[in-house]
Amino acid sequence: MSSAKDTDGSYHTDNDCTTTCQICQEKLSDSCESCHYNDDFDTSDCIIAKGTCGHHFHFHCISRRIKSHAVCPIDQIDWVFEEYIHNVDNL
């Protein structure tokens, strides 16, 4: 599977967007980089964020990204949180 970041910050990938965070490239069922390296955080609590566009990312990944790019990295639509998912089985 490949992923390439464009100059506008968008990602073009052939990864499955419903199982992989397109920002950190980790599986949504795994913890994100922030959770993985934070000793004070239970990595099983890594939250998944779903946008109104229908795309899923680790909450920490999309939260960091929207500070500089307030759009979905996949389709470039304005990012609006729709729901927070605590269990990847609920995707």
C-alpha positions in Angstrom: 0.0 0.0 0.0 1.3 3.4 -0.8 0.6 6.9 0.4 1.9 10.2 -0.8 1.4 13.7 0.7 0.7 16.5 -1.7 2.0 20.0 -1.3 -1.5 21.1 -0.2 -1.4 18.6 2.7 -3.8 16.2 1.2 -3.1 12.5 1.0 -3.5 10.2 -2.0 -3.4 6.6 -0.9 -4.6 3.2 -1.8 -4.9 2.2 1.9 -8.4 1.4 3.2 -9.6 4.7 4.8 -11.9 2.7 7.1 -9.1 0.7 8.7 -6.1 3.0 8.5 -5.5 6.5 9.8 -4.4 8.3 6.7 -2.4 10.8 8.8 -0.2 8.6 10.8 -0.7 5.5 8.6 -1.3 3.3 11.7 -4.3 1.0 11.8 -7.3 2.6 13.5 -7.5 -0.4 15.8 -3.9 0.5 17.0 -3.0 3.5 19.0 -1.8 6.7 17.4 1.7 8.1 17.8 0.5 10.4 20.6 -1.0 7.6 22.6 1.9 5.2 21.9 4.5 7.6 23.3 2.5 9.0 26.2 3.2 6.9 29.3 0.4 8.5 31.2 -2.3 7.5 28.6 -3.9 4.1 28.3 -3.3 3.2 24.6 -6.5 1.1 24.5 -8.4 4.5 24.9 -7.1 5.9 21.6 -10.3 7.6 20.2 -11.3 7.6 16.6 -12.8 10.7 15.1 -15.3 10.6 12.3 -15.9 13.7 10.2 -19.1 14.7 8.5 -17.3 13.7 5.3 -17.4 10.1 6.5 -13.6 9.7 7.0 -12.1 8.3 10.1 -8.8 9.3 11.8 -7.2 8.9 15.2 -8.6 11.8 17.3 -5.1 13.1 18.2 -3.9 12.9 14.6 -6.8 15.0 13.1 -6.8 17.4 16.1 -3.1 18.3 15.4 -3.7 18.5 11.7 -6.7 20.8 11.7 -4.7 23.4 13.6 -2.9 24.2 10.3 -5.2 22.6 7.7 -8.9 22.7 8.7 -10.0 20.3 6.0 -10.2 16.6 5.7 -6.8 15.3 4.4 -8.5 12.9 2.0 -11.2 15.0 0.2 -10.3 18.6 1.2 -13.8 19.3 2.6 -14.0 21.5 5.7 -13.4 19.2 8.6 -16.3 19.0 11.1 -16.3 16.4 13.8 -19.4 14.1 13.5 -18.8 11.6 16.2 -16.1 10.1 18.5 -15.8 6.3 18.4 -14.2 4.4 21.2 -14.3 0.9 19.7 -13.0 0.2 16.2 -15.7 -2.5 15.9 -18.3 0.4 15.7 -16.9 1.7 12.4 
